């Protein structure tokens, strides 16, 4: 469970299901949803395992990751590589044969961008966070494409919400663990910006951009008026916590923003689904 980042990947599964439901109704009795979520789970789990296989040396340097299976020695590198390749291949196979080509392609794009682009870039540039937000925003597109067979404007709206949300979320994490990242040699923004000015204001900029984008599902007639007002309130609160981090730059503010970001996304997608037009 730790190797495949199960708790983290629950978010991918949940947003893929939301995209599927919003694109519905499903054309069958539920088998399409089953294979969509199972394939998405396989790709996400395989990505998590391969990421840890590639970063085992860095994980040994970070206090929060030292107890993972690979740096702690509880699992060998060959087994971890095999698990990652098997799960990601299985996930792609299910998406291709049981869902459709577009969903399988999106899964492959998420896998490649996360493992082969984002993971190496973490050692090179702080811009890796922008790249890493792309695979994290793809799961709702996969759910949407599973039903529609194409992406369309509504699918890109879901992608953009996820993309923008991840930036304050990840910047809060990076500020909390900035010493760990520095120890491992990751030039995250919170490491190259030790005073936190750029980190704070980038958090505000992305949260501010998310506010109008979060209202687009109503404009696109994905959801109704209840969603519109809920999104307006939630996004304003999210922006407020981002502002507090930018102004104060303290660990408690970063932890609060991290917690609020999880609650925000959960409530936003829940209301979007419940108030589907």
Backbone as CSV, one residue per row, in Angstrom:
resi,resn,N_x,N_y,N_z,CA_x,CA_y,CA_z,C_x,C_y,C_z
1,UNK,0.822,-1.202,0.000,0.000,0.000,0.000,0.866,1.266,0.000
2,UNK,1.979,1.219,0.740,2.866,2.382,0.782,3.597,2.547,-0.551
3,UNK,4.040,1.449,-1.120,4.789,1.513,-2.377,3.956,2.121,-3.497
4,UNK,2.684,1.778,-3.568,1.839,2.267,-4.657,1.149,3.581,-4.309
5,UNK,1.506,4.159,-3.139,0.926,5.437,-2.697,-0.596,5.371,-2.715
6,UNK,-1.131,4.365,-2.037,-2.567,4.084,-2.110,-3.410,5.265,-1.652
7,UNK,-3.075,5.858,-0.516,-3.900,6.961,-0.003,-3.890,8.152,-0.949
8,UNK,-2.714,8.469,-1.491,-2.618,9.567,-2.454,-3.425,9.271,-3.706
9,UNK,-3.376,8.022,-4.166,-4.048,7.672,-5.413,-5.553,7.530,-5.268
10,UNK,-6.059,7.515,-4.035,-7.507,7.556,-3.851,-8.095,8.814,-4.479
11,UNK,-7.318,9.883,-4.458,-7.763,11.134,-5.072,-7.924,10.977,-6.577
12,UNK,-6.982,10.277,-7.212,-7.077,10.036,-8.650,-8.313,9.204,-8.983
13,UNK,-8.559,8.190,-8.180,-9.717,7.323,-8.417,-11.010,8.109,-8.247
14,UNK,-11.082,8.923,-7.184,-12.297,9.690,-6.910,-12.584,10.705,-8.010
15,UNK,-11.555,11.406,-8.495,-11.793,12.411,-9.534,-12.086,11.754,-10.883
16,UNK,-11.529,10.567,-11.125,-11.876,9.831,-12.344,-13.345,9.429,-12.307
17,UNK,-13.809,8.984,-11.146,-15.226,8.628,-11.006,-16.105,9.858,-11.207
18,UNK,-15.689,11.014,-10.656,-16.475,12.239,-10.817,-16.577,12.620,-12.290
19,UNK,-15.454,12.539,-13.016,-15.489,12.840,-14.444,-16.408,11.888,-15.194
20,UNK,-16.371,10.622,-14.821,-17.233,9.606,-15.437,-18.698,9.933,-15.193
21,UNK,-19.037,10.237,-13.962,-20.430,10.508,-13.601,-20.936,11.778,-14.281
22,UNK,-20.114,12.813,-14.303,-20.526,14.072,-14.918,-20.731,13.926,-16.423
23,UNK,-20.003,13.000,-17.039,-20.138,12.774,-18.484,-21.290,11.849,-18.813
24,UNK,-21.857,11.182,-17.810,-22.868,10.132,-17.981,-24.151,10.616,-18.623
25,UNK,-25.123,9.711,-18.697,-25.195,8.406,-18.033,-24.358,7.335,-18.735
26,UNK,-23.982,6.318,-17.944,-23.200,5.217,-18.491,-24.053,4.381,-19.430
27,UNK,-23.454,3.835,-20.494,-24.218,3.086,-21.487,-24.513,1.645,-21.091
28,UNK,-24.023,1.207,-19.919,-24.238,-0.191,-19.533,-24.560,-0.271,-18.045
29,UNK,-24.514,-1.451,-17.521,-24.903,-1.653,-16.133,-23.815,-1.404,-15.114
30,UNK,-22.708,-0.850,-15.496,-21.664,-0.528,-14.536,-20.315,-1.120,-14.863
31,UNK,-20.234,-2.001,-15.863,-18.941,-2.615,-16.171,-17.952,-1.588,-16.712
32,UNK,-18.430,-0.610,-17.469,-17.535,0.416,-17.998,-16.912,1.222,-16.862
33,UNK,-17.714,1.585,-15.876,-17.187,2.305,-14.718,-16.165,1.442,-13.978
34,UNK,-16.472,0.170,-13.801,-15.582,-0.744,-13.096,-14.212,-0.800,-13.766
35,UNK,-14.192,-1.001,-15.073,-12.915,-1.122,-15.772,-12.192,0.220,-15.880
36,UNK,-12.953,1.314,-15.945,-12.326,2.635,-15.964,-11.580,2.894,-14.659
37,UNK,-12.244,2.636,-13.554,-11.627,2.870,-12.252,-10.512,1.869,-11.969
38,UNK,-10.703,0.621,-12.389,-9.663,-0.384,-12.168,-8.416,-0.065,-12.992
39,UNK,-8.620,0.333,-14.239,-7.489,0.707,-15.077,-6.787,1.943,-14.566
40,UNK,-7.557,2.935,-14.131,-6.969,4.149,-13.567,-6.166,3.825,-12.315
41,UNK,-6.713,2.941,-11.491,-6.008,2.523,-10.271,-4.682,1.857,-10.613
42,UNK,-4.688,0.987,-11.619,-3.467,0.304,-12.015,-2.398,1.263,-12.483
43,UNK,-2.779,2.213,-13.324,-1.810,3.184,-13.838,-1.275,4.054,-12.707
44,UNK,-2.169,4.533,-11.827,-1.746,5.388,-10.720,-0.843,4.628,-9.744
45,UNK,-1.216,3.385,-9.433,-0.428,2.579,-8.508,0.945,2.256,-9.093
46,UNK,0.975,1.891,-10.374,2.248,1.618,-11.030,3.135,2.844,-11.071
47,UNK,2.538,4.001,-11.309,3.306,5.250,-11.325,3.941,5.519,-9.967
48,UNK,3.160,5.303,-8.905,3.681,5.528,-7.561,4.854,4.624,-7.242
49,UNK,4.746,3.351,-7.638,5.832,2.392,-7.381,7.084,2.756,-8.175
50,UNK,6.912,3.109,-9.441,8.065,3.459,-10.274,8.727,4.750,-9.801
51,UNK,7.922,5.690,-9.318,8.459,6.926,-8.764,9.365,6.637,-7.571
52,UNK,8.918,5.759,-6.683,9.732,5.435,-5.513,10.973,4.626,-5.894
53,UNK,10.852,3.799,-6.923,12.008,3.041,-7.395,13.090,3.986,-7.916
54,UNK,12.672,5.040,-8.608,13.619,6.000,-9.159,14.204,6.919,-8.085
55,UNK,13.455,7.165,-7.020,13.880,8.144,-6.021,14.349,7.521,-4.713
56,UNK,14.736,6.271,-4.734,15.077,5.581,-3.486,16.213,6.286,-2.742
57,UNK,17.217,6.786,-3.453,18.342,7.450,-2.782,17.902,8.748,-2.121
58,UNK,17.056,9.504,-2.806,16.541,10.751,-2.225,15.629,10.457,-1.037
59,UNK,14.827,9.391,-1.133,13.943,9.035,-0.027,14.725,8.669,1.227
60,UNK,15.926,8.137,1.055,16.757,7.803,2.213,17.205,9.064,2.958
61,UNK,17.266,10.190,2.259,17.749,11.435,2.862,16.640,12.209,3.572
62,UNK,15.389,11.913,3.250,14.270,12.684,3.785,13.633,11.954,4.967
63,UNK,13.444,12.683,6.056,12.885,12.066,7.261,11.492,11.490,7.013
64,UNK,10.676,12.203,6.230,9.291,11.749,6.050,9.174,10.549,5.110
65,UNK,10.253,10.196,4.407,10.186,9.066,3.467,11.155,7.939,3.814
66,UNK,11.930,8.108,4.866,12.934,7.097,5.192,12.330,5.740,5.526
67,UNK,11.088,5.730,5.997,10.462,4.472,6.409,9.664,3.807,5.285
68,UNK,9.719,4.351,4.091,9.081,3.686,2.958,9.763,2.342,2.694
69,UNK,9.100,1.437,1.989,9.638,0.073,1.829,11.042,0.006,1.234
70,UNK,11.336,0.839,0.245,12.641,0.741,-0.416,13.781,1.350,0.396
71,UNK,13.700,2.589,0.850,14.824,3.124,1.629,15.039,2.411,2.960
72,UNK,13.973,1.837,3.520,14.116,1.123,4.789,14.633,-0.296,4.597
73,UNK,14.660,-0.781,3.352,15.162,-2.115,3.073,14.137,-3.222,3.248
74,UNK,12.865,-2.866,3.476,11.827,-3.890,3.657,11.435,-4.537,2.331
75,UNK,11.804,-3.908,1.228,11.500,-4.447,-0.096,12.696,-4.191,-1.010
76,UNK,12.996,-5.157,-1.879,14.105,-5.007,-2.805,13.733,-4.196,-4.027
77,UNK,14.716,-3.588,-4.653,14.488,-2.773,-5.845,13.908,-3.571,-7.014
78,UNK,14.380,-4.795,-7.286,13.813,-5.552,-8.411,12.313,-5.832,-8.242
79,UNK,11.900,-6.155,-7.014,10.485,-6.419,-6.774,9.654,-5.154,-6.990
80,UNK,10.155,-4.024,-6.488,9.435,-2.761,-6.650,9.298,-2.399,-8.123
81,UNK,10.366,-2.585,-8.893,10.315,-2.316,-10.329,9.297,-3.236,-11.001
82,UNK,9.312,-4.509,-10.620,8.362,-5.455,-11.200,6.930,-5.096,-10.876
83,UNK,6.675,-4.708,-9.640,5.318,-4.304,-9.241,4.868,-3.089,-10.043
84,UNK,5.755,-2.091,-10.171,5.394,-0.884,-10.906,5.091,-1.152,-12.364
85,UNK,5.921,-1.947,-13.020,5.712,-2.264,-14.434,4.463,-3.111,-14.632
86,UNK,4.260,-4.078,-13.737,3.092,-4.956,-13.865,1.789,-4.181,-13.698
87,UNK,1.695,-3.365,-12.651,0.446,-2.653,-12.385,0.142,-1.624,-13.469
88,UNK,1.156,-0.887,-13.901,0.910,0.121,-14.937,0.545,-0.531,-16.265
89,UNK,1.180,-1.656,-16.596,0.854,-2.373,-17.829,-0.548,-2.948,-17.758
90,UNK,-0.897,-3.524,-16.610,-2.247,-4.065,-16.426,-3.290,-2.973,-16.552
91,UNK,-3.020,-1.828,-15.930,-3.968,-0.718,-16.016,-4.173,-0.253,-17.447
92,UNK,-3.083,-0.122,-18.193,-3.192,0.296,-19.589,-3.930,-0.757,-20.426
93,UNK,-3.664,-2.017,-20.159,-4.341,-3.095,-20.886,-5.855,-3.025,-20.671
94,UNK,-6.267,-2.838,-19.433,-7.703,-2.769,-19.134,-8.344,-1.552,-19.805
95,UNK,-7.659,-0.422,-19.758,-8.219,0.790,-20.361,-8.340,0.646,-21.879
96,UNK,-7.354,0.016,-22.498,-7.363,-0.118,-23.956,-8.417,-1.126,-24.424
97,UNK,-8.497,-2.270,-23.763,-9.376,-3.330,-24.234,-10.801,-3.232,-23.700
98,UNK,-10.999,-2.614,-22.559,-12.322,-2.593,-21.955,-12.978,-1.209,-21.925
99,UNK,-12.203,-0.153,-22.192,-12.784,1.200,-22.154,-12.716,1.797,-23.556
100,UNK,-11.677,2.542,-23.879,-11.492,3.035,-25.256,-10.066,3.560,-25.421
101,UNK,-9.688,3.825,-26.664,-8.319,4.219,-26.979,-7.935,5.545,-26.320
102,UNK,-8.878,6.504,-26.306,-8.552,7.820,-25.759,-8.256,7.741,-24.269
103,UNK,-9.066,6.996,-23.546,-8.834,6.856,-22.108,-7.493,6.176,-21.848
104,UNK,-7.168,5.158,-22.646,-5.878,4.482,-22.507,-4.723,5.435,-22.819
105,UNK,-4.897,6.270,-23.836,-3.853,7.233,-24.185,-3.651,8.244,-23.059
106,UNK,-4.742,8.721,-22.462,-4.633,9.660,-21.354,-3.928,9.016,-20.162
107,UNK,-4.247,7.740,-19.905,-3.550,7.029,-18.836,-2.060,6.916,-19.108
108,UNK,-1.716,6.629,-20.359,-0.304,6.539,-20.728,0.385,7.897,-20.600
109,UNK,-0.325,8.951,-20.985,0.238,10.301,-20.863,0.502,10.647,-19.402
110,UNK,-0.412,10.263,-18.517,-0.222,10.507,-17.089,0.983,9.728,-16.563
111,UNK,1.084,8.471,-16.973,2.187,7.616,-16.530,3.532,8.165,-16.992
112,UNK,3.648,8.478,-18.270,4.916,8.948,-18.831,5.308,10.305,-18.249
113,UNK,4.350,11.219,-18.158,4.678,12.559,-17.657,5.071,12.530,-16.186
114,UNK,4.487,11.613,-15.421,4.806,11.528,-13.992,6.150,10.841,-13.753
115,UNK,6.351,9.699,-14.412,7.538,8.880,-14.140,8.760,9.375,-14.907
116,UNK,8.589,9.693,-16.182,9.739,9.987,-17.037,10.018,11.477,-17.219
117,UNK,9.079,12.330,-16.811,9.312,13.771,-16.955,9.369,14.443,-15.577
118,UNK,8.287,14.340,-14.819,8.227,15.000,-13.508,9.290,14.484,-12.542
119,UNK,9.413,13.167,-12.423,10.340,12.601,-11.440,11.790,13.033,-11.695
120,UNK,12.324,12.935,-12.924,13.695,13.431,-13.148,13.833,14.939,-12.948
121,UNK,12.796,15.707,-13.316,12.876,17.160,-13.196,12.939,17.621,-11.748
122,UNK,12.445,16.810,-10.811,12.492,17.186,-9.401,13.931,17.435,-8.935
123,UNK,14.879,16.802,-9.588,16.281,16.950,-9.200,16.937,18.135,-9.900
124,UNK,16.201,18.786,-10.813,16.820,19.805,-11.664,16.246,21.197,-11.442
125,UNK,14.918,21.308,-11.362,14.294,22.630,-11.357,13.031,22.662,-10.501
126,UNK,12.741,23.822,-9.965,11.518,24.004,-9.184,10.279,24.001,-10.073
127,UNK,10.470,24.147,-11.381,9.344,24.107,-12.309,8.734,22.705,-12.419
128,UNK,9.376,21.738,-11.776,8.839,20.375,-11.804,7.415,20.321,-11.251
129,UNK,7.087,21.239,-10.326,5.749,21.234,-9.738,4.686,21.486,-10.797
130,UNK,4.973,22.388,-11.727,4.031,22.642,-12.830,3.849,21.395,-13.686
131,UNK,4.946,20.719,-13.973,4.885,19.504,-14.780,4.136,18.407,-14.025
132,UNK,4.402,18.278,-12.730,3.758,17.250,-11.936,2.265,17.454,-11.791
133,UNK,1.801,18.691,-11.963,0.366,18.951,-11.871,-0.398,18.410,-13.075
134,UNK,0.303,18.153,-14.176,-0.362,17.640,-15.382,-0.882,16.220,-15.177
135,UNK,-0.046,15.241,-14.789,-0.591,13.903,-14.566,-1.623,13.874,-13.450
136,UNK,-1.470,14.749,-12.460,-2.454,14.792,-11.384,-3.811,15.305,-11.822
137,UNK,-3.841,16.050,-12.927,-5.103,16.610,-13.426,-5.757,15.747,-14.499
138,UNK,-5.101,14.681,-14.913,-5.618,13.846,-16.005,-6.739,12.881,-15.593
139,UNK,-6.773,12.329,-14.368,-7.814,11.342,-14.025,-9.252,11.757,-14.319
140,UNK,-9.702,13.007,-13.993,-11.074,13.349,-14.370,-11.292,13.353,-15.879
141,UNK,-10.236,13.676,-16.639,-10.325,13.585,-18.099,-10.529,12.137,-18.537
142,UNK,-9.883,11.204,-17.843,-10.016,9.786,-18.176,-11.443,9.317,-17.933
143,UNK,-12.017,9.723,-16.803,-13.402,9.364,-16.530,-14.355,9.954,-17.555
144,UNK,-14.114,11.201,-17.936,-14.951,11.869,-18.936,-14.836,11.169,-20.285
145,UNK,-13.603,10.884,-20.699,-13.368,10.262,-22.002,-13.921,8.847,-22.067
146,UNK,-13.992,8.164,-20.936,-14.522,6.805,-20.926,-15.972,6.783,-21.394
147,UNK,-16.733,7.822,-21.064,-18.141,7.924,-21.472,-18.276,8.564,-22.842
148,UNK,-17.633,9.705,-23.025,-17.855,10.513,-24.223,-17.004,10.080,-25.416
149,UNK,-15.855,9.456,-25.170,-14.965,9.109,-26.266,-14.229,10.303,-26.837
150,UNK,-14.363,11.457,-26.206,-13.649,12.679,-26.567,-13.604,13.553,-25.332
151,UNK,-12.817,14.644,-25.390,-12.636,15.459,-24.192,-13.620,16.617,-24.154
152,UNK,-13.554,17.490,-25.129,-14.491,18.602,-25.173,-14.188,19.669,-24.139
153,UNK,-14.942,20.757,-24.195,-14.735,21.897,-23.301,-14.931,21.512,-21.843
154,UNK,-15.972,20.734,-21.562,-16.258,20.374,-20.176,-15.123,19.560,-19.560
155,UNK,-14.564,18.646,-20.340,-13.449,17.859,-19.841,-12.247,18.714,-19.510
156,UNK,-11.954,19.693,-20.365,-10.819,20.572,-20.103,-11.063,21.456,-18.886
157,UNK,-12.315,21.798,-18.609,-12.631,22.559,-17.401,-12.280,21.748,-16.157
158,UNK,-12.645,20.469,-16.148,-12.302,19.596,-15.025,-10.783,19.489,-14.871
159,UNK,-10.097,19.364,-15.993,-8.628,19.301,-15.975,-8.039,20.566,-15.373
160,UNK,-8.541,21.715,-15.787,-7.982,22.987,-15.341,-8.222,23.207,-13.852
161,UNK,-9.396,22.811,-13.368,-9.662,22.910,-11.927,-8.646,22.100,-11.144
162,UNK,-8.428,20.854,-11.560,-7.470,19.996,-10.874,-6.050,20.551,-10.968
163,UNK,-5.695,21.054,-12.129,-4.346,21.576,-12.335,-4.071,22.758,-11.403
164,UNK,-4.977,23.725,-11.387,-4.765,24.925,-10.577,-4.832,24.604,-9.083
165,UNK,-5.718,23.688,-8.688,-5.828,23.317,-7.279,-4.523,22.735,-6.750
166,UNK,-3.846,21.950,-7.581,-2.647,21.268,-7.114,-1.521,22.226,-6.743
167,UNK,-1.471,23.383,-7.351,-0.348,24.274,-7.110,-0.317,24.798,-5.668
168,UNK,-1.381,25.402,-5.129,-1.342,25.784,-3.710,-1.173,24.568,-2.795
169,UNK,-1.799,23.460,-3.171,-1.698,22.229,-2.381,-0.248,21.765,-2.277
170,UNK,0.447,21.675,-3.396,1.829,21.206,-3.403,2.794,22.239,-2.831
171,UNK,2.520,23.516,-3.053,3.392,24.552,-2.496,3.315,24.572,-0.975
172,UNK,2.135,24.267,-0.434,2.003,24.162,1.021,2.833,22.989,1.543
173,UNK,2.762,21.856,0.844,3.571,20.697,1.232,5.059,21.028,1.155
174,UNK,5.445,21.691,0.076,6.855,22.029,-0.120,7.365,22.962,0.974
175,UNK,6.502,23.852,1.466,6.922,24.756,2.535,7.058,24.002,3.856
176,UNK,6.151,23.073,4.111,6.206,22.276,5.341,7.488,21.452,5.396
177,UNK,7.845,20.842,4.255,8.983,19.918,4.217,10.195,20.500,3.487
178,UNK,10.345,21.806,3.512,11.417,22.432,2.734,12.799,21.969,3.193
179,UNK,12.993,21.747,4.485,14.291,21.274,4.957,14.569,19.857,4.475
180,UNK,13.531,19.023,4.442,13.673,17.665,3.925,14.046,17.680,2.448
181,UNK,13.358,18.514,1.681,13.652,18.609,0.249,15.080,19.101,0.015
182,UNK,15.518,20.052,0.816,16.886,20.557,0.674,17.896,19.460,1.003
183,UNK,17.601,18.676,2.025,18.502,17.590,2.428,18.656,16.562,1.308
184,UNK,17.564,16.316,0.573,17.590,15.331,-0.505,18.111,15.905,-1.817
185,UNK,18.348,17.215,-1.864,18.873,17.830,-3.073,17.816,18.192,-4.101
186,UNK,16.549,18.305,-3.661,15.477,18.711,-4.575,15.368,20.232,-4.567
187,UNK,15.583,20.910,-5.696,15.508,22.373,-5.724,14.069,22.877,-5.852
188,UNK,13.227,22.485,-4.896,11.848,22.953,-4.913,11.816,24.470,-4.707
189,UNK,10.699,25.088,-5.059,10.597,26.537,-4.934,10.825,26.976,-3.495
190,UNK,10.337,26.190,-2.533,10.513,26.540,-1.126,11.973,26.423,-0.686
191,UNK,12.785,25.697,-1.453,14.222,25.553,-1.142,15.018,26.707,-1.750
192,UNK,14.761,27.020,-3.005,15.500,28.098,-3.675,14.974,29.473,-3.270
193,UNK,13.824,29.494,-2.595,13.213,30.739,-2.107,13.059,30.623,-0.590
194,UNK,14.175,30.627,0.165,14.127,30.349,1.601,13.284,31.331,2.404
195,UNK,13.154,32.576,1.935,12.340,33.546,2.666,10.851,33.380,2.389
196,UNK,10.509,32.646,1.346,9.117,32.316,1.092,8.306,33.359,0.345
197,UNK,8.961,34.421,-0.136,8.193,35.467,-0.829,7.545,34.928,-2.109
198,UNK,8.372,34.321,-2.963,7.850,33.803,-4.233,6.883,32.647,-3.997
199,UNK,7.217,31.762,-3.071,6.347,30.634,-2.767,4.973,31.119,-2.338
200,UNK,4.951,32.097,-1.440,3.676,32.619,-0.948,2.842,33.260,-2.026
201,UNK,3.473,34.111,-2.825,2.694,34.825,-3.834,2.283,33.927,-4.996
202,UNK,3.085,32.924,-5.312,2.651,31.963,-6.326,1.437,31.179,-5.837
203,UNK,1.410,30.880,-4.542,0.246,30.215,-3.959,-1.008,31.065,-4.136
204,UNK,-0.873,32.359,-3.879,-2.016,33.270,-4.025,-2.446,33.384,-5.482
205,UNK,-1.488,33.487,-6.381,-1.805,33.644,-7.805,-2.609,32.457,-8.324
206,UNK,-2.173,31.247,-7.983,-2.883,30.063,-8.469,-4.246,29.914,-7.803
207,UNK,-4.340,30.238,-6.530,-5.639,30.175,-5.854,-6.595,31.216,-6.428
208,UNK,-6.066,32.387,-6.761,-6.903,33.426,-7.367,-7.371,33.012,-8.756
209,UNK,-6.500,32.370,-9.521,-6.894,31.888,-10.848,-7.930,30.774,-10.742
210,UNK,-7.836,29.983,-9.684,-8.778,28.878,-9.502,-10.193,29.366,-9.231
211,UNK,-10.319,30.522,-8.594,-11.660,31.002,-8.215,-12.592,31.129,-9.422
212,UNK,-12.257,31.901,-10.457,-13.179,31.974,-11.605,-13.279,30.657,-12.364
213,UNK,-12.177,29.897,-12.439,-12.219,28.621,-13.157,-13.150,27.636,-12.469
214,UNK,-13.196,27.678,-11.134,-14.076,26.757,-10.405,-15.556,27.020,-10.676
215,UNK,-15.882,28.195,-11.209,-17.274,28.529,-11.527,-17.672,28.064,-12.925
216,UNK,-16.711,27.656,-13.738,-16.995,27.291,-15.123,-17.922,26.080,-15.278
217,UNK,-17.908,25.090,-14.373,-18.883,23.992,-14.526,-20.322,24.476,-14.582
218,UNK,-20.630,25.560,-13.882,-21.979,26.130,-13.983,-22.181,26.766,-15.353
219,UNK,-21.183,27.505,-15.820,-21.271,28.145,-17.137,-21.416,27.114,-18.243
220,UNK,-20.717,25.979,-18.098,-20.766,24.909,-19.099,-21.973,23.991,-18.913
221,UNK,-22.807,24.304,-17.920,-24.005,23.515,-17.621,-23.694,22.092,-17.180
222,UNK,-22.514,21.926,-16.558,-22.210,20.652,-15.918,-22.944,20.535,-14.598
223,UNK,-23.050,21.671,-13.882,-23.698,21.701,-12.584,-24.591,22.925,-12.491
224,UNK,-25.415,22.943,-11.431,-26.418,23.988,-11.301,-26.017,25.135,-10.397
225,UNK,-27.024,25.893,-9.978,-26.802,27.108,-9.212,-26.277,26.817,-7.810
226,UNK,-26.675,25.703,-7.221,-26.157,25.330,-5.899,-24.641,25.174,-5.964
227,UNK,-24.179,24.516,-7.015,-22.727,24.365,-7.184,-22.062,25.722,-7.340
228,UNK,-22.649,26.604,-8.136,-22.048,27.915,-8.396,-21.748,28.658,-7.099
229,UNK,-22.753,28.774,-6.236,-22.569,29.526,-4.990,-21.634,28.790,-4.031
230,UNK,-21.718,27.464,-4.031,-20.812,26.686,-3.176,-19.371,26.868,-3.625
231,UNK,-19.147,26.785,-4.928,-17.795,26.953,-5.463,-17.260,28.351,-5.177
232,UNK,-18.125,29.354,-5.281,-17.704,30.729,-5.015,-17.244,30.880,-3.566
233,UNK,-18.000,30.319,-2.639,-17.645,30.420,-1.219,-16.381,29.614,-0.921
234,UNK,-16.344,28.356,-1.390,-15.193,27.495,-1.115,-13.906,28.071,-1.705
235,UNK,-13.984,28.561,-2.937,-12.783,29.100,-3.581,-12.314,30.380,-2.908
236,UNK,-13.250,31.173,-2.402,-12.882,32.388,-1.669,-12.168,32.032,-0.367
237,UNK,-12.663,31.005,0.318,-12.014,30.550,1.553,-10.611,30.025,1.243
238,UNK,-10.508,29.235,0.190,-9.215,28.685,-0.224,-8.227,29.799,-0.527
239,UNK,-8.699,30.830,-1.218,-7.857,31.983,-1.527,-7.424,32.692,-0.244
240,UNK,-8.328,32.779,0.723,-8.002,33.429,1.985,-6.893,32.708,2.738
241,UNK,-6.948,31.381,2.782,-5.896,30.618,3.448,-4.572,30.715,2.686
242,UNK,-4.645,30.806,1.363,-3.432,30.995,0.563,-2.810,32.353,0.859
243,UNK,-3.650,33.354,1.006,-3.175,34.695,1.343,-2.486,34.705,2.710
244,UNK,-3.066,34.003,3.660,-2.462,33.938,4.993,-1.065,33.322,4.946
245,UNK,-0.902,32.276,4.126,0.425,31.671,3.998,1.407,32.656,3.367
246,UNK,0.955,33.379,2.359,1.839,34.334,1.680,2.286,35.449,2.615
247,UNK,1.394,35.875,3.494,1.701,36.993,4.394,2.532,36.543,5.590
248,UNK,2.164,35.398,6.182,2.810,34.978,7.438,3.967,34.003,7.230
249,UNK,3.858,33.142,6.245,4.933,32.192,5.891,5.321,31.287,7.070
250,UNK,4.351,30.827,7.824,4.628,29.972,8.973,4.208,28.538,8.689
251,UNK,4.781,27.608,9.439,4.409,26.200,9.290,2.938,25.958,9.619
252,UNK,2.390,26.540,10.695,0.958,26.336,10.963,0.073,26.796,9.810
253,UNK,0.408,27.917,9.186,-0.383,28.393,8.047,-0.282,27.433,6.873
254,UNK,0.912,26.895,6.645,1.089,25.929,5.554,0.291,24.656,5.828
255,UNK,0.306,24.186,7.073,-0.448,22.980,7.422,-1.942,23.219,7.285
256,UNK,-2.396,24.396,7.678,-3.821,24.722,7.529,-4.218,24.766,6.060
257,UNK,-3.373,25.379,5.242,-3.672,25.432,3.814,-3.716,24.029,3.217
258,UNK,-2.791,23.174,3.613,-2.792,21.795,3.126,-4.098,21.092,3.496
259,UNK,-4.513,21.192,4.748,-5.751,20.552,5.193,-6.956,21.139,4.472
260,UNK,-7.001,22.459,4.357,-8.117,23.128,3.678,-8.171,22.718,2.215
261,UNK,-7.019,22.515,1.585,-6.997,22.131,0.166,-7.671,20.772,-0.046
262,UNK,-7.455,19.833,0.874,-8.094,18.514,0.771,-9.597,18.643,0.945
263,UNK,-10.017,19.393,1.959,-11.448,19.587,2.207,-12.091,20.309,1.028
264,UNK,-11.397,21.318,0.526,-11.915,22.103,-0.601,-12.218,21.219,-1.810
265,UNK,-11.246,20.437,-2.229,-11.440,19.629,-3.437,-12.524,18.575,-3.235
266,UNK,-12.547,17.980,-2.060,-13.565,16.971,-1.771,-14.961,17.561,-1.864
267,UNK,-15.167,18.695,-1.214,-16.487,19.326,-1.226,-16.839,19.851,-2.611
268,UNK,-15.860,20.424,-3.307,-16.132,20.990,-4.625,-16.646,19.922,-5.586
269,UNK,-15.948,18.793,-5.670,-16.361,17.746,-6.590,-17.631,17.046,-6.113
270,UNK,-17.805,16.924,-4.801,-19.026,16.295,-4.287,-20.259,17.106,-4.667
271,UNK,-20.180,18.426,-4.472,-21.315,19.279,-4.820,-21.498,19.335,-6.332
272,UNK,-20.403,19.338,-7.082,-20.499,19.320,-8.544,-21.264,18.096,-9.037
273,UNK,-20.958,16.965,-8.432,-21.624,15.710,-8.824,-23.078,15.714,-8.380
274,UNK,-23.336,16.127,-7.135,-24.701,16.106,-6.599,-25.616,17.105,-7.301
275,UNK,-25.027,18.195,-7.777,-25.818,19.228,-8.444,-25.651,19.174,-9.960
276,UNK,-25.349,18.010,-10.469,-25.150,17.860,-11.916,-26.395,18.309,-12.671
277,UNK,-26.196,19.099,-13.711,-27.326,19.601,-14.513,-27.916,18.511,-15.383
